[in-house]
Amino acid sequence: MEVLHFIFGVFGNATALFLFLAPTITFTRIIRSKSTEQFSGIPYVMTLLNCLLSAWYGLPFVSKNNLLVSTINGTGAGIETIYVLVFIFYAPKTEKARILGLFACVLTVFSAVALISLFALHGNGRKLFCGLAATIFSIIMYASPLSIMRLVIKTKSVEFMPFFLSLFVFLCGTSWFVYGLLGRDAFVAIPNGFGCGLGFMQLILYSIYRNNKGSGQAKKPTANGTVEMEAEKSHQEKPTNAKLPHLEHV
């Protein structure tokens, strides 16, 4: 059981790393154009908070036998920090101020959770407090693809839901779900079971609509790969053709 627990943890690290690195496509475009265009920085800031809380939860003095949770989420926190800083650098003044404010809030929330758990709580109380915080934000992050799934159903097109990203969402959620079950850790199993289910639903949608060309409506990608429907505009407006990935994480 311990060997299986370790194997699923390693596999979960690999699939999660792929998902953390997927937005490099978006940021390559941002750096080249020196503009954040219509992209949103909010998903990256919130993913950073999730990574920080999950990495803290996996530390040995908070929960036992979860060091692999800390390694991937610590790595993810570093990657997301780079994304946020790049976004802030290229964002327009108003958006820059908003993301900086949200970034400060995220650091404040994480610091509060860490300090309270470190100095005010001990044993099971510390694990329960940190585990609940990490679980809540993990579920919120896993729920982010719901908007793109709604779009797929509406447009009958998987243009903005790449197959391999949906596959890795499913594999990542499944790996950590099994890891949590083997380690008898509900704070790992529950949110990732939710992610596993959503990933499976994405694969089903892909199998249904993979051959469709879509509705032909204009689409505007956001930073986490979700897209918003827009009414058709004049021919003078420049359309966006980027197919951008959505983010998931442990």
C-alpha positions as CSV (number, residue, x, y, z in Angstrom):
1,M,0.0,0.0,0.0
2,E,2.8,2.4,0.8
3,V,4.5,1.6,-2.5
4,L,1.2,2.3,-4.4
5,H,0.7,5.4,-2.4
6,F,4.1,6.7,-3.5
7,I,3.6,5.6,-7.1
8,F,0.3,7.5,-7.5
9,G,1.9,10.5,-5.8
10,V,4.8,10.6,-8.3
11,F,2.4,10.2,-11.2
12,G,0.2,13.0,-9.8
13,N,3.3,15.2,-9.6
14,A,4.0,14.6,-13.3
15,T,0.5,15.2,-14.6
16,A,0.1,18.3,-12.3
17,L,3.4,19.7,-13.6
18,F,2.1,19.5,-17.2
19,L,-1.0,21.4,-16.2
20,F,1.0,24.1,-14.4
21,L,3.3,24.6,-17.4
22,A,0.4,24.6,-20.0
23,P,-0.2,28.4,-19.7
24,T,3.3,29.2,-21.1
25,I,1.5,29.3,-24.4
26,T,-0.5,32.2,-23.1
27,F,2.4,34.0,-21.6
28,T,4.6,33.6,-24.7
29,R,1.9,35.5,-26.6
30,I,1.7,38.2,-23.9
31,I,5.4,38.7,-23.9
32,R,5.6,38.9,-27.7
33,S,2.8,41.4,-27.9
34,K,3.8,43.2,-24.8
35,S,0.2,43.3,-23.8
36,T,-2.2,41.2,-21.7
37,E,-4.9,41.9,-24.4
38,Q,-8.2,40.4,-23.2
39,F,-6.7,37.9,-20.8
40,S,-7.5,37.9,-17.1
41,G,-4.9,37.5,-14.4
42,I,-7.3,36.5,-11.7
43,P,-7.1,32.7,-12.4
44,Y,-3.3,32.8,-11.9
45,V,-3.5,34.7,-8.6
46,M,-6.2,32.3,-7.2
47,T,-4.2,29.3,-8.4
48,L,-1.2,30.6,-6.6
49,L,-3.2,30.8,-3.3
50,N,-4.4,27.2,-3.9
51,C,-0.8,26.0,-4.4
52,L,0.5,27.8,-1.3
53,L,-2.2,26.4,0.9
54,S,-1.8,22.9,-0.5
55,A,2.0,23.0,-0.2
56,W,1.6,24.1,3.4
57,Y,-0.9,21.3,4.2
58,G,1.5,18.7,2.8
59,L,4.4,19.7,5.1
60,P,5.2,17.0,7.7
61,F,4.4,19.1,10.8
62,V,0.9,19.7,9.4
63,S,0.0,16.3,7.9
64,K,2.0,13.1,7.7
65,N,3.0,11.2,4.5
66,N,2.0,14.1,2.2
67,L,5.4,15.4,1.2
68,L,4.7,14.7,-2.5
69,V,1.7,17.1,-2.2
70,S,4.1,19.8,-1.0
71,T,6.7,19.2,-3.7
72,I,4.3,19.7,-6.7
73,N,2.3,22.5,-5.1
74,G,5.5,24.3,-4.0
75,T,6.7,24.0,-7.6
76,G,3.3,25.2,-8.8
77,A,3.5,28.2,-6.5
78,G,6.8,29.3,-8.0
79,I,5.5,28.9,-11.5
80,E,2.2,30.8,-10.8
81,T,4.2,33.6,-9.1
82,I,6.2,34.0,-12.3
83,Y,2.9,34.1,-14.3
84,V,1.4,36.8,-12.0
85,L,4.5,39.0,-12.1
86,V,4.7,38.8,-15.9
87,F,1.0,39.6,-16.1
88,I,1.4,42.6,-13.8
89,F,4.4,43.9,-15.8
90,Y,2.4,43.9,-19.1
91,A,-1.0,44.8,-17.8
92,P,-2.6,48.2,-18.3
93,K,-2.6,50.6,-15.3
94,T,-6.1,49.8,-14.0
95,E,-5.7,46.0,-14.4
96,K,-2.2,46.2,-12.9
97,A,-3.6,47.8,-9.7
98,R,-6.4,45.3,-9.4
99,I,-4.1,42.2,-9.8
100,L,-1.5,43.8,-7.4
101,G,-4.3,44.2,-4.9
102,L,-5.5,40.7,-5.3
103,F,-1.9,39.4,-5.1
104,A,-1.5,41.2,-1.8
105,C,-4.7,39.7,-0.5
106,V,-3.6,36.2,-1.5
107,L,-0.3,36.6,0.4
108,T,-2.2,38.0,3.4
109,V,-4.6,35.1,3.5
110,F,-1.8,32.5,3.1
111,S,0.3,34.2,5.8
112,A,-2.7,34.3,8.2
113,V,-3.4,30.6,7.6
114,A,0.2,29.7,8.1
115,L,0.7,31.8,11.2
116,I,-2.5,30.7,12.9
117,S,-1.8,27.0,12.2
118,L,1.8,27.4,13.3
119,F,1.4,29.3,16.6
120,A,-2.3,28.8,17.7
121,L,-3.0,25.2,16.6
122,H,-1.4,21.8,17.2
123,G,-1.9,18.2,16.1
124,N,-5.3,17.3,14.6
125,G,-6.5,20.9,15.0
126,R,-3.7,22.2,12.8
127,K,-4.3,19.5,10.1
128,L,-8.1,20.1,10.1
129,F,-7.7,23.9,9.8
130,C,-5.1,23.8,7.0
131,G,-6.9,20.9,5.3
132,L,-10.2,22.7,5.1
133,A,-8.6,25.8,3.7
134,A,-6.7,23.8,1.0
135,T,-9.8,21.8,0.1
136,I,-12.1,24.8,-0.3
137,F,-9.7,26.5,-2.8
138,S,-8.9,23.2,-4.6
139,I,-12.6,22.7,-5.3
140,I,-12.9,26.3,-6.5
141,M,-9.9,25.8,-8.8
142,Y,-11.2,22.5,-10.1
143,A,-14.6,24.2,-10.8
144,S,-13.0,26.7,-13.2
145,P,-13.5,24.6,-16.3
146,L,-17.3,24.7,-15.8
147,S,-17.5,27.8,-18.0
148,I,-15.7,26.2,-20.9
149,M,-17.8,23.1,-20.6
150,R,-20.9,25.3,-20.8
151,L,-19.5,26.9,-23.9
152,V,-18.7,23.5,-25.5
153,I,-22.4,22.5,-25.0
154,K,-23.6,25.9,-26.3
155,T,-21.5,26.0,-29.4
156,K,-21.2,22.2,-29.9
157,S,-17.5,22.8,-30.5
158,V,-14.4,21.7,-28.6
159,E,-12.2,24.4,-30.2
160,F,-11.2,25.9,-26.9
161,M,-11.1,22.6,-24.9
162,P,-8.0,20.8,-26.2
163,F,-8.1,17.0,-25.8
164,F,-4.8,16.4,-24.1
165,L,-5.4,19.1,-21.5
166,S,-8.8,17.5,-20.7
167,L,-7.0,14.1,-20.5
168,F,-4.4,15.4,-18.1
169,V,-7.0,17.1,-15.9
170,F,-8.6,13.7,-15.6
171,L,-5.4,11.8,-15.0
172,C,-4.2,14.4,-12.5
173,G,-7.4,14.4,-10.5
174,T,-7.6,10.6,-10.6
175,S,-4.0,10.2,-9.4
176,W,-4.4,12.5,-6.4
177,F,-7.8,11.0,-5.7
178,V,-6.3,7.5,-5.4
179,Y,-3.4,8.9,-3.5
180,G,-5.7,10.5,-1.0
181,L,-7.7,7.2,-0.6
182,L,-4.6,5.1,-0.1
183,G,-3.3,7.6,2.4
184,R,-6.7,7.8,4.0
185,D,-6.6,11.6,3.7
186,A,-10.0,13.1,2.9
187,F,-8.5,16.6,2.4
188,V,-6.6,15.2,-0.7
189,A,-9.2,12.7,-1.9
190,I,-12.3,14.9,-1.8
191,P,-11.2,17.8,-4.0
192,N,-9.4,15.6,-6.4
193,G,-12.3,13.2,-6.7
194,F,-14.3,16.3,-7.7
195,G,-11.5,17.1,-10.3
196,C,-11.5,13.5,-11.6
197,G,-15.3,13.7,-12.2
198,L,-15.0,17.0,-14.0
199,G,-12.1,15.8,-16.1
200,F,-14.1,12.7,-17.1
201,M,-17.1,14.9,-18.1
202,Q,-14.7,17.0,-20.3
203,L,-13.6,13.8,-22.1
204,I,-17.2,12.8,-22.6
205,L,-18.0,16.2,-24.1
206,Y,-15.0,15.9,-26.3
207,S,-16.1,12.5,-27.6
208,I,-19.5,14.0,-28.4
209,Y,-18.5,17.2,-30.1
210,R,-15.0,16.5,-31.4
211,N,-16.1,16.5,-35.1
212,N,-18.2,19.6,-34.9
213,K,-17.0,22.9,-36.3
214,G,-18.9,25.1,-33.8
215,S,-21.4,27.9,-34.1
216,G,-19.1,30.4,-35.8
217,Q,-19.7,33.0,-33.0
218,A,-16.8,35.1,-32.0
219,K,-15.0,33.9,-28.9
220,K,-12.7,35.8,-26.5
221,P,-10.2,33.7,-24.6
222,T,-9.4,34.5,-21.0
223,A,-6.2,33.7,-19.2
224,N,-7.2,30.3,-17.9
225,G,-8.4,29.2,-21.3
226,T,-12.1,29.8,-20.7
227,V,-13.8,31.8,-23.4
228,E,-16.6,34.3,-23.3
229,M,-19.2,34.5,-26.1
230,E,-19.4,37.8,-27.9
231,A,-21.9,39.2,-30.4
232,E,-20.4,39.4,-33.9
233,K,-18.7,42.7,-34.4
234,S,-17.7,44.7,-37.4
235,H,-15.2,43.3,-39.9
236,Q,-12.7,45.9,-38.6
237,E,-12.3,44.2,-35.3
238,K,-9.3,41.8,-35.2
239,P,-10.4,38.3,-34.2
240,T,-8.4,36.1,-31.9
241,N,-7.5,32.6,-33.1
242,A,-5.5,31.4,-30.0
243,K,-6.5,28.1,-28.6
244,L,-5.5,28.4,-25.0
245,P,-5.4,25.8,-22.3
246,H,-7.3,26.0,-19.0
247,L,-5.6,25.5,-15.7
248,E,-6.1,22.8,-13.2
249,H,-4.1,21.8,-10.2
250,V,-3.9,19.6,-7.3
